Amino acid sequence: MQFFTKKHQGFTLIELLVVIAIIGILASIVLVSLGGARSKARDAQRQADLRSVVTAQEMYYGDTEAYLTSGVTAGTSTVPAIGTYLDAMTDYVWVNNDYAITDCTDGEFFCAYADLENGDWFAVSEKGAKEVATEPVYGVSDCACW
């Protein structure tokens, strides 16, 4: 009769190890799946930043009849201030990524682009925004991103 009155207290070592193993497997699956989401989030932030550059350039053009002509070359980590419309951007998103903001000497055109983590390039200019497969090419004659 005493056998039926004794209560089971605690978990066995095997039960604890099985639970810990299951939690470890689930945690590793979640961490692996979040890697792609973080990359996409950084790409979306770069695209939003470049769209802000376009908006600021257009407002600057509306006031001065010319786009800002002091650009940034590839390999730097700062987007310059555009008049009073856009503060200089020194964001972690830009660091260690190929990007540039270029302009023409006459102030009629500009081109900004960033190398996305998915292998494509995102380019913006006075013509709008576009995702392109290769690095944008621009020249002084036409100053076109694409």
C-alpha positions as CSV (number, residue, x, y, z in Angstrom):
1,M,0.0,0.0,0.0
2,Q,2.9,2.3,0.7
3,F,3.9,2.0,-3.0
4,F,0.8,3.8,-4.2
5,T,1.1,6.7,-1.7
6,K,4.6,7.7,-2.6
7,K,4.6,10.7,-5.0
8,H,7.1,11.1,-7.8
9,Q,9.2,14.2,-7.2
10,G,11.4,15.9,-9.9
11,F,12.5,14.9,-13.4
12,T,15.0,12.3,-14.4
13,L,18.3,13.2,-16.0
14,I,17.2,11.7,-19.3
15,E,14.0,13.8,-19.3
16,L,16.0,17.0,-18.7
17,L,18.5,16.2,-21.4
18,V,15.8,15.6,-24.0
19,V,14.1,18.9,-23.2
20,I,17.5,20.8,-23.4
21,A,18.2,19.1,-26.7
22,I,14.8,20.1,-28.2
23,I,15.2,23.7,-27.0
24,G,18.7,23.8,-28.6
25,I,17.5,22.5,-31.9
26,L,14.6,25.0,-32.0
27,A,16.9,27.9,-31.1
28,S,19.4,27.0,-33.9
29,I,16.6,26.9,-36.5
30,V,15.3,30.3,-35.4
31,L,18.8,31.9,-35.5
32,V,19.5,30.5,-39.0
33,S,16.2,31.8,-40.4
34,L,16.8,35.3,-38.9
35,G,20.0,35.8,-40.9
36,G,18.2,36.5,-44.2
37,A,15.7,38.8,-42.5
38,R,18.5,41.0,-41.1
39,S,20.1,41.2,-44.5
40,K,16.8,42.2,-46.1
41,A,16.3,44.8,-43.4
42,R,19.7,46.4,-44.0
43,D,19.0,46.5,-47.8
44,A,15.6,48.1,-47.1
45,Q,17.3,50.7,-44.9
46,R,19.8,51.5,-47.7
47,Q,17.0,51.9,-50.2
48,A,15.1,54.2,-47.9
49,D,18.2,56.3,-47.3
50,L,18.7,56.7,-51.0
51,R,15.1,57.7,-51.5
52,S,15.7,60.4,-48.8
53,V,18.6,61.6,-50.9
54,V,16.4,62.0,-53.9
55,T,13.8,63.9,-52.0
56,A,16.4,66.2,-50.5
57,Q,18.0,66.8,-53.9
58,E,14.6,67.6,-55.5
59,M,13.8,70.1,-52.8
60,Y,17.3,71.6,-53.2
61,Y,16.7,71.8,-56.9
62,G,13.4,73.6,-56.4
63,D,15.1,76.3,-54.4
64,T,18.4,76.7,-56.4
65,E,17.5,75.4,-59.9
66,A,20.5,73.0,-59.6
67,Y,21.3,69.8,-57.8
68,L,23.9,69.7,-55.1
69,T,27.3,69.3,-56.8
70,S,29.5,68.1,-53.9
71,G,29.2,64.3,-54.0
72,V,30.7,61.4,-52.2
73,T,33.0,58.9,-53.8
74,A,32.7,55.1,-53.3
75,G,34.4,53.7,-50.2
76,T,33.4,56.5,-47.8
77,S,30.9,56.0,-45.0
78,T,29.2,59.4,-44.9
79,V,26.4,60.8,-47.1
80,P,26.9,64.6,-47.1
81,A,24.2,67.1,-45.9
82,I,22.1,68.4,-48.7
83,G,21.3,72.0,-47.8
84,T,18.9,72.1,-44.9
85,Y,16.9,69.2,-46.3
86,L,19.0,66.3,-45.3
87,D,21.5,66.0,-42.5
88,A,24.7,64.1,-43.1
89,M,24.1,60.4,-42.7
90,T,26.8,58.4,-41.0
91,D,25.0,55.2,-40.3
92,Y,26.3,51.7,-39.7
93,V,24.3,50.6,-42.7
94,W,26.6,52.5,-45.0
95,V,29.9,51.4,-43.5
96,N,31.8,48.7,-45.5
97,N,29.5,48.8,-48.4
98,D,30.2,50.2,-51.9
99,Y,28.1,53.2,-52.5
100,A,28.5,56.6,-54.0
101,I,26.7,59.9,-54.7
102,T,28.0,61.5,-57.8
103,D,27.0,64.6,-59.7
104,C,27.8,66.5,-62.9
105,T,29.6,69.8,-62.9
106,D,26.6,71.7,-64.2
107,G,24.2,70.6,-61.4
108,E,21.6,69.3,-63.8
109,F,22.0,65.6,-62.9
110,F,22.9,63.5,-60.0
111,C,23.3,59.8,-59.3
112,A,23.4,57.8,-56.1
113,Y,23.8,54.1,-55.7
114,A,24.4,51.4,-53.2
115,D,25.6,47.8,-53.4
116,L,22.9,45.7,-51.8
117,E,23.7,42.5,-49.9
118,N,21.6,40.4,-52.3
119,G,24.2,41.2,-55.1
120,D,22.1,43.8,-56.9
121,W,22.6,47.5,-57.0
122,F,20.0,50.2,-56.1
123,A,20.4,53.4,-58.0
124,V,18.5,56.7,-57.7
125,S,18.8,59.8,-59.8
126,E,16.7,62.7,-61.0
127,K,14.8,60.1,-63.1
128,G,13.7,58.1,-60.0
129,A,14.8,54.9,-58.3
130,K,15.6,51.5,-59.8
131,E,17.2,48.2,-58.8
132,V,19.8,47.2,-61.3
133,A,21.8,44.0,-61.7
134,T,25.2,45.5,-62.2
135,E,27.0,48.6,-60.9
136,P,25.5,51.7,-62.3
137,V,27.6,53.4,-65.0
138,Y,27.6,57.2,-65.3
139,G,29.5,59.6,-67.4
140,V,29.9,63.4,-67.4
141,S,28.2,63.5,-70.8
142,D,24.9,62.1,-69.7
143,C,25.2,61.5,-65.9
144,A,22.8,58.7,-66.0
145,C,22.7,55.8,-63.5
146,W,21.2,53.4,-66.1
